[in-house]
């Protein structure tokens, strides 16, 4: 059940990030030209952001356990 919630929230996060990026940067012409590339690029940066957050959370947890 928790896995389903994580998948739904991750999908919503991805779609909202795409919408926010397109609205803020007026990239509608670029997205309309090649939507799969735009979604792929935004997805790549979201994955990198998530990995950095997990790494930071891991280091924070280790620091708390070692203190």
Backbone as JSON Lines, residues from 0, in Angstrom:
{"i":0,"aa":"X","n":[0.82,-1.19,0.0],"ca":[0.0,0.0,0.0],"c":[0.87,1.26,0.0]}
{"i":1,"aa":"X","n":[1.93,1.24,0.78],"ca":[2.83,2.38,0.84],"c":[3.53,2.55,-0.5]}
{"i":2,"aa":"X","n":[3.88,1.43,-1.15],"ca":[4.54,1.5,-2.45],"c":[3.66,2.19,-3.48]}
{"i":3,"aa":"X","n":[2.37,1.89,-3.46],"ca":[1.44,2.52,-4.41],"c":[1.37,4.02,-4.16]}
{"i":4,"aa":"X","n":[1.35,4.43,-2.9],"ca":[1.32,5.85,-2.57],"c":[2.6,6.54,-3.03]}
{"i":5,"aa":"X","n":[3.74,5.88,-2.87],"ca":[5.01,6.46,-3.31],"c":[5.03,6.62,-4.82]}
{"i":6,"aa":"X","n":[4.54,5.64,-5.54],"ca":[4.5,5.71,-7.0],"c":[3.59,6.84,-7.46]}
{"i":7,"aa":"X","n":[2.42,6.96,-6.85],"ca":[1.47,8.01,-7.23],"c":[2.05,9.39,-6.93]}
{"i":8,"aa":"X","n":[2.64,9.56,-5.76],"ca":[3.21,10.85,-5.41],"c":[4.42,11.19,-6.28]}
{"i":9,"aa":"X","n":[5.22,10.21,-6.62],"ca":[6.37,10.45,-7.5],"c":[5.9,10.86,-8.9]}
{"i":10,"aa":"X","n":[4.87,10.22,-9.4],"ca":[4.33,10.59,-10.7],"c":[3.75,11.99,-10.69]}
{"i":11,"aa":"X","n":[3.02,12.33,-9.64],"ca":[2.47,13.68,-9.53],"c":[3.58,14.71,-9.43]}
{"i":12,"aa":"X","n":[4.63,14.39,-8.68],"ca":[5.77,15.29,-8.55],"c":[6.42,15.53,-9.9]}
{"i":13,"aa":"X","n":[6.59,14.46,-10.68],"ca":[7.2,14.57,-12.01],"c":[6.34,15.42,-12.93]}
{"i":14,"aa":"X","n":[5.04,15.17,-12.97],"ca":[4.16,15.94,-13.85],"c":[4.07,17.41,-13.45]}
{"i":15,"aa":"X","n":[4.01,17.68,-12.17],"ca":[3.97,19.07,-11.72],"c":[5.27,19.8,-12.0]}
{"i":16,"aa":"X","n":[6.39,19.1,-11.9],"ca":[7.67,19.72,-12.22],"c":[7.76,20.06,-13.7]}
{"i":17,"aa":"X","n":[7.28,19.16,-14.56],"ca":[7.26,19.45,-15.99],"c":[6.39,20.67,-16.26]}
{"i":18,"aa":"X","n":[5.19,20.7,-15.69],"ca":[4.28,21.83,-15.91],"c":[4.89,23.13,-15.4]}
{"i":19,"aa":"X","n":[5.48,23.1,-14.23],"ca":[6.08,24.3,-13.65],"c":[7.25,24.8,-14.49]}
{"i":20,"aa":"X","n":[8.06,23.89,-14.99],"ca":[9.2,24.27,-15.82],"c":[8.72,24.9,-17.11]}
{"i":21,"aa":"X","n":[7.72,24.32,-17.73],"ca":[7.22,24.86,-18.99],"c":[6.57,26.22,-18.81]}
{"i":22,"aa":"X","n":[5.82,26.4,-17.74],"ca":[5.14,27.67,-17.51],"c":[6.15,28.76,-17.17]}
{"i":23,"aa":"X","n":[7.1,28.45,-16.31],"ca":[8.04,29.46,-15.85],"c":[8.99,29.9,-16.96]}
{"i":24,"aa":"X","n":[9.41,29.0,-17.81],"ca":[10.43,29.34,-18.8],"c":[9.86,29.54,-20.2]}
{"i":25,"aa":"X","n":[8.54,29.56,-20.36],"ca":[7.91,29.7,-21.68],"c":[8.5,28.72,-22.68]}
{"i":26,"aa":"X","n":[8.59,27.48,-22.3],"ca":[9.21,26.46,-23.14],"c":[8.17,25.66,-23.9]}
{"i":27,"aa":"X","n":[6.99,26.2,-24.06],"ca":[5.92,25.46,-24.71],"c":[6.27,25.11,-26.15]}
{"i":28,"aa":"X","n":[6.93,26.02,-26.87],"ca":[7.33,25.73,-28.25],"c":[8.31,24.57,-28.3]}
{"i":29,"aa":"X","n":[9.27,24.55,-27.38],"ca":[10.27,23.48,-27.36],"c":[9.63,22.15,-26.98]}
{"i":30,"aa":"X","n":[8.73,22.19,-25.99],"ca":[8.09,20.96,-25.54],"c":[7.16,20.39,-26.61]}
{"i":31,"aa":"X","n":[6.47,21.28,-27.32],"ca":[5.56,20.83,-28.38],"c":[6.35,20.2,-29.53]}
{"i":32,"aa":"X","n":[7.56,20.67,-29.76],"ca":[8.38,20.12,-30.84],"c":[8.88,18.72,-30.55]}
{"i":33,"aa":"X","n":[9.29,18.44,-29.33],"ca":[9.81,17.13,-28.98],"c":[9.51,16.82,-27.51]}
{"i":34,"aa":"X","n":[8.3,16.39,-27.21],"ca":[7.9,16.21,-25.82],"c":[8.66,15.09,-25.1]}
{"i":35,"aa":"X","n":[9.07,14.04,-25.8],"ca":[9.77,12.95,-25.13],"c":[11.17,13.39,-24.68]}
{"i":36,"aa":"X","n":[11.84,14.19,-25.48],"ca":[13.16,14.69,-25.08],"c":[13.03,15.62,-23.87]}
{"i":37,"aa":"X","n":[12.03,16.5,-23.91],"ca":[11.83,17.43,-22.79],"c":[11.53,16.66,-21.51]}
{"i":38,"aa":"X","n":[10.65,15.66,-21.6],"ca":[10.32,14.87,-20.41],"c":[11.53,14.08,-19.93]}
{"i":39,"aa":"X","n":[12.33,13.58,-20.86],"ca":[13.53,12.84,-20.49],"c":[14.55,13.7,-19.77]}
{"i":40,"aa":"X","n":[14.76,14.9,-20.28],"ca":[15.73,15.81,-19.66],"c":[15.27,16.2,-18.26]}
{"i":41,"aa":"X","n":[14.0,16.56,-18.14],"ca":[13.48,16.94,-16.82],"c":[13.52,15.74,-15.88]}
{"i":42,"aa":"X","n":[13.19,14.56,-16.38],"ca":[13.25,13.35,-15.56],"c":[14.65,13.05,-15.08]}
{"i":43,"aa":"X","n":[15.63,13.23,-15.96],"ca":[17.03,13.0,-15.57],"c":[17.41,13.9,-14.4]}
{"i":44,"aa":"X","n":[17.07,15.18,-14.5],"ca":[17.44,16.1,-13.42],"c":[16.67,15.8,-12.13]}
{"i":45,"aa":"X","n":[15.43,15.32,-12.25],"ca":[14.7,14.93,-11.05],"c":[15.33,13.72,-10.37]}
{"i":46,"aa":"X","n":[15.81,12.77,-11.17],"ca":[16.47,11.59,-10.6],"c":[17.76,12.0,-9.89]}
{"i":47,"aa":"X","n":[18.53,12.88,-10.51],"ca":[19.76,13.36,-9.88],"c":[19.44,14.09,-8.57]}
{"i":48,"aa":"X","n":[18.38,14.89,-8.58],"ca":[17.97,15.6,-7.37],"c":[17.55,14.61,-6.28]}
{"i":49,"aa":"X","n":[16.8,13.59,-6.65],"ca":[16.37,12.58,-5.67],"c":[17.55,11.8,-5.11]}
{"i":50,"aa":"X","n":[18.51,11.45,-5.96],"ca":[19.7,10.74,-5.49],"c":[20.53,11.6,-4.53]}
{"i":51,"aa":"X","n":[20.65,12.88,-4.84],"ca":[21.37,13.78,-3.95],"c":[20.66,13.9,-2.6]}
{"i":52,"aa":"X","n":[19.33,13.95,-2.63],"ca":[18.56,14.03,-1.37],"c":[18.73,12.76,-0.55]}
{"i":53,"aa":"X","n":[18.73,11.59,-1.23],"ca":[18.93,10.33,-0.49],"c":[20.34,10.25,0.1]}
{"i":54,"aa":"X","n":[21.32,10.71,-0.65],"ca":[22.69,10.71,-0.14],"c":[22.81,11.62,1.08]}
{"i":55,"aa":"X","n":[22.22,12.8,0.99],"ca":[22.24,13.72,2.12],"c":[21.51,13.14,3.32]}
{"i":56,"aa":"X","n":[20.38,12.48,3.09],"ca":[19.64,11.86,4.19],"c":[20.46,10.73,4.81]}
{"i":57,"aa":"X","n":[21.17,9.98,3.99],"ca":[22.02,8.91,4.52],"c":[23.14,9.44,5.39]}
{"i":58,"aa":"X","n":[23.8,10.5,4.91],"ca":[24.87,11.09,5.7],"c":[24.32,11.7,7.0]}
{"i":59,"aa":"X","n":[23.14,12.3,6.93],"ca":[22.53,12.87,8.13],"c":[22.2,11.78,9.14]}
{"i":60,"aa":"X","n":[21.65,10.67,8.64],"ca":[21.33,9.56,9.53],"c":[22.58,8.98,10.16]}
{"i":61,"aa":"X","n":[23.65,8.84,9.38],"ca":[24.89,8.32,9.93],"c":[25.47,9.26,10.98]}
{"i":62,"aa":"X","n":[25.39,10.57,10.72],"ca":[25.91,11.53,11.68],"c":[25.11,11.49,12.99]}
{"i":63,"aa":"X","n":[23.79,11.3,12.88],"ca":[22.96,11.22,14.08],"c":[23.28,9.95,14.87]}
{"i":64,"aa":"X","n":[23.46,8.83,14.16],"ca":[23.74,7.57,14.85],"c":[25.13,7.57,15.49]}
{"i":65,"aa":"X","n":[26.08,8.28,14.88],"ca":[27.44,8.29,15.42],"c":[27.63,9.33,16.53]}
{"i":66,"aa":"X","n":[26.69,10.23,16.71],"ca":[26.86,11.26,17.74],"c":[26.35,10.78,19.08]}
